[in-house]
């Protein structure tokens, strides 16, 4: 049996910053805490850093995002697990951004018009990619205390919960499946029909209207090949055997409340 004298270290009192190799090094010049709720610039410049002695596993990277309000308050319905897109705007001050979840973006793609021609603005996939970028998955609301704006915490890498928008043509969604979203061109047909907007109101869609729709994709589905542009959301990590109803999946592409009611599953993003 080894004697106490042969041990290489002496137990500490449990203080975090006691002595190597058990110490956690903090950054120099630690500043005072925030006097009020921090702004985006403060969140991007933390006052304290630490290093841990163990290997980091399943780390998740998050980014704060100030959301510019819509006239009809669409952004107030965003919830954990929403896939979010950000509109690129060179005039933006870097503080507020136009942010859309899947139902809101689908609404904009089929209704937003060019102010000069008065015709549908997004006629090609290049028009969409010029204006919109996929950003990440909503983790939580950081609660700015303002009813006019929202500060969201967005998962951009690592583990995340996401709305279960995907269902293979046969069988169950399984661990290891790759989940995608893509833009598919659609046409309204010869009859005038109505499609719900993000808050559930019905809006007319003229006959013969050609528009794009954000659609969840899997490589087992026929839409995977017809999509003009697609990008991976993540790899399924945890999922139940419960299947969502087809009507719920279809409605979740257009109505935020329907999307909110879907089960949340865990995915590994950008691995």
FENTA-V770697 format. One record per helix or strand of 3 or more residues. SS is the DSSP state (hx for helix, st for strand). FROM is the first residue (numbers start at 1). TO is the last residue. If there is no record, write none. Layout:
BEGIN
ss:SS from:FROM to:TO
ss:SS from:FROM to:TO
END
This chain:
BEGIN
ss:hx from:4 to:6
ss:hx from:40 to:43
ss:st from:61 to:67
ss:hx from:74 to:77
ss:st from:83 to:87
ss:st from:99 to:101
ss:hx from:102 to:111
ss:hx from:125 to:131
ss:st from:132 to:141
ss:st from:150 to:163
ss:st from:178 to:187
ss:st from:193 to:196
ss:st from:202 to:205
ss:st from:210 to:217
ss:hx from:223 to:226
ss:st from:229 to:238
ss:hx from:246 to:251
ss:hx from:256 to:260
ss:st from:264 to:269
END
